[in-house]
Amino acid sequence: MRKTLLFAASLFMLAACAPKNQKTNTGDEPTSIIWIEDKPGVNMQPNKLYPEVPDSIWNSLGLQEGIPSSMSCFLLRTEGKTILLDAGLGAPFSQLPSKLKEMGVAPEELQLIYITHLHSDHIGGLLKEGQTAFPNAHLYVNRIEAEAWKAMEGDKSQLAKNVLEAYKERLHLFEAGDTLEGGVRSIAAYGHTPGHTLFQKDSILVIADLIHGAALQLKYPEYGPTYDMDAESARQSRLRILEYARQNRLTIYGMHLPDPGYVNIAD
């Protein structure tokens, strides 16, 4: 069964012309979310990451040379809280530290970090020379996600284990559905990883890695990349969440959406 959501390319054009600092009103306190491009420049995903997609689709979408993407995270300010949503790769090219500095957020002042999942491009920036890059921050991770990575064997899980150990004194394991500080709701979207989690505040929905190649998956959400650890669960999560966002007219923010990092969902 294929469920196709028709998202016109004009949505991307509309988003590209809009400001990257989006605001909503929550009582007396405005809520803002800022896209932080951790890896600079356009990132093109190769088509081979989606081995099930036929050539006819690539041709119809004009994506024969690959799919525009990004490696990003977000800074959410709401209810007097400053919250970092994921922390990038922590590579030499990573722009997160300089971007936070530009916004007046010192590493030692940051208090809250919410992690969508424990892949390296989302948690590498949490460590600096093996130590906590944000020495006073409280780290929030889905319990299922944390336990799954702790139980994994091999080198691929080592970074996750190192991060969980380094932040253990200020580590908070939450359950999907919990509302975290700042009135941020956590939403299960399992499949990409065992405890892959989204975060919602008002009309803002941070979808993490629910979508890797937006130009393909917004129109054909049934197709997923080889990065998904449980492909069928990820597919079901993608279909469910995109429909939820459409029905509730949410703006989706993704760690791999191309510039400007978000898309407005509309009927």
NORWO-V551238 format. One record per pair of residues at least 6 apart in sequence whose C-alpha atoms are under 7 Angstrom apart, sorted by the first residue. I is the first residue (numbers start at 1). GAP is how many residues later the second one is. If there is no record, write none. Layout:
BEGIN
I_GAP, I_GAP
END
This chain:
BEGIN
2_220, 3_219, 4_215, 4_216, 4_217, 5_213, 5_214, 5_215, 6_213, 7_211, 7_212, 11_252, 11_253, 12_251, 15_245, 15_247, 15_248, 16_243, 16_244, 20_14, 20_15, 20_240, 21_11, 21_12, 21_13, 22_10, 22_11, 22_12, 23_7, 23_8, 23_9, 23_10, 24_6, 24_7, 24_8, 25_6, 29_49, 29_50, 30_48, 31_46, 31_47, 32_44, 32_45, 32_46, 33_41, 33_42, 33_43, 33_44, 34_40, 34_41, 34_42, 35_38, 35_39, 35_40, 35_226, 36_36, 36_37, 36_38, 36_60, 36_63, 37_34, 37_35, 37_36, 37_58, 38_33, 38_34, 38_35, 38_50, 38_56, 38_57, 38_58, 39_32, 39_33, 39_54, 39_55, 39_56, 42_26, 42_27, 42_28, 43_25, 43_26, 43_27, 44_22, 44_23, 44_24, 44_25, 45_21, 45_22, 45_23, 45_24, 46_20, 46_21, 47_19, 49_176, 49_177, 50_174, 50_175, 50_176, 53_170, 58_6, 67_146, 67_148, 68_145, 68_190, 69_143, 69_144, 69_187, 69_188, 69_189, 70_185, 70_186, 70_187, 70_188, 71_184, 71_185, 72_16, 72_183, 72_184, 73_12, 73_13, 73_14, 73_15, 73_182, 74_10, 74_11, 75_8, 75_9, 75_10, 76_6, 76_7, 76_8, 77_6, 78_104, 79_103, 81_101, 82_30, 83_29, 83_30, 84_28, 84_29, 84_30, 85_28, 85_29, 85_30, 86_27, 86_28, 86_29, 86_30, 86_36, 86_37, 87_35, 87_36, 87_37, 87_38, 87_39, 88_8, 88_33, 88_34, 88_35, 88_36, 88_37, 89_31, 89_32, 89_33, 89_34, 89_35, 89_36, 90_34, 90_35, 100_6, 107_26, 107_27, 108_26, 108_27, 108_28, 109_27, 110_24, 110_26, 110_27, 111_25, 111_26, 111_27, 112_25, 112_26, 112_27, 113_24, 113_25, 113_26, 113_27, 114_25, 114_26, 114_27, 115_25, 115_26, 116_80, 116_81, 116_82, 116_92, 117_28, 117_76, 117_78, 117_79, 117_80, 118_42, 120_39, 126_6, 126_7, 126_8, 126_37, 127_6, 127_36, 131_35, 132_34, 132_35, 138_32, 138_33, 139_28, 139_31, 139_32, 139_33, 140_31, 140_32, 140_33, 140_34, 141_31, 141_32, 141_33, 142_31, 142_32, 142_33, 142_34, 142_53, 143_30, 143_31, 143_32, 144_50, 144_51, 145_49, 145_50, 145_51, 148_46, 149_8, 149_11, 150_11, 176_10, 176_11, 176_12, 177_8, 177_9, 177_10, 178_7, 178_8, 179_6, 179_7, 183_18, 184_15, 184_16, 184_17, 185_14, 185_15, 185_16, 186_11, 186_12, 186_13, 186_14, 187_10, 187_11, 187_12, 188_8, 188_9, 188_10, 189_7, 189_8, 189_9, 189_48, 190_6, 190_7, 190_43, 190_44, 190_47, 191_37, 191_38, 191_39, 191_40, 191_42, 191_43, 192_35, 192_36, 192_37, 192_38, 192_42, 193_35, 193_36, 198_8, 198_9, 198_10, 199_6, 199_7, 200_6, 203_47, 203_48, 204_46, 204_47, 204_48, 205_45, 205_46, 205_47, 205_48, 206_46, 206_47, 206_48, 207_45, 207_46, 207_47, 208_46, 208_47, 209_45, 209_46, 209_47, 210_28, 211_6, 211_45, 212_44, 212_45, 214_43, 217_6, 221_17, 221_18, 222_13, 224_7, 224_11, 228_6, 245_20, 246_19, 246_20, 246_21, 249_16, 249_17, 250_14, 250_15, 251_11, 251_12, 251_13, 251_14, 252_10, 252_11, 252_12, 253_8, 253_9, 253_10, 254_7, 254_8
END
